[in-house]
Amino acid sequence: MKRCETCGGPFGLIRHYHYAHQFCSRRCKNRYLQRLAEAVARRRSALARLTGLAGRLRAQHQS
């Protein structure tokens, strides 16, 4: 039996989807989307630090 991507709980009468992911409730889907957004933000900030964009952006902002 399939389970919810976020909480691992069983599905009820309604399933909520995001691409190939299935969720038992809208709340679980929103939690998943929030975690996904946070992970993307962390990756972007790490990439900016690695490429030196963060310093250049700060210098432009202060000017």
C-alpha positions as CSV (number, residue, x, y, z in Angstrom):
1,M,0.0,0.0,0.0
2,K,1.3,3.5,-0.9
3,R,1.9,6.0,1.8
4,C,2.1,9.8,2.1
5,E,5.4,11.3,1.0
6,T,5.6,13.6,4.0
7,C,4.2,11.8,7.0
8,G,4.0,8.2,5.8
9,G,0.4,8.0,6.8
10,P,-2.3,6.1,4.7
11,F,-4.3,7.9,2.1
12,G,-8.0,8.7,2.7
13,L,-10.6,9.3,0.1
14,I,-8.7,12.2,-1.4
15,R,-5.1,12.3,-2.5
16,H,-3.2,15.5,-3.2
17,Y,-0.5,15.5,-5.9
18,H,2.6,17.4,-6.8
19,Y,4.1,16.0,-10.0
20,A,4.7,12.3,-9.1
21,H,4.5,12.8,-5.3
22,Q,1.3,11.8,-3.4
23,F,0.1,13.3,-0.1
24,C,-2.6,12.4,2.3
25,S,-3.7,16.0,2.9
26,R,-3.2,19.6,1.7
27,R,-1.2,20.3,4.9
28,C,1.3,17.5,4.1
29,K,1.6,18.8,0.5
30,N,2.2,22.4,1.8
31,R,4.9,21.1,4.2
32,Y,6.6,19.3,1.3
33,L,6.5,22.4,-0.9
34,Q,7.9,24.6,2.0
35,R,10.8,22.2,2.6
36,L,11.5,22.1,-1.2
37,A,11.6,26.0,-1.3
38,E,13.9,26.1,1.7
39,A,16.3,23.5,0.0
40,V,16.3,25.6,-3.2
41,A,17.1,28.7,-1.2
42,R,20.0,27.0,0.6
43,R,21.4,25.8,-2.8
44,R,21.2,29.2,-4.3
45,S,22.9,30.9,-1.4
46,A,25.7,28.2,-1.4
47,L,26.2,28.7,-5.1
48,A,26.3,32.5,-4.6
49,R,29.0,32.1,-1.9
50,L,31.0,29.8,-4.1
51,T,30.9,32.0,-7.1
52,G,31.5,35.2,-5.2
53,L,28.2,36.8,-6.2
54,A,27.2,37.5,-2.6
55,G,30.0,40.1,-2.2
56,R,29.4,41.7,-5.5
57,L,25.7,42.0,-4.8
58,R,26.3,43.6,-1.4
59,A,28.7,46.1,-3.0
60,Q,26.2,47.0,-5.6
61,H,23.4,47.4,-3.0
62,Q,25.5,49.7,-0.8
63,S,26.5,52.0,-3.7
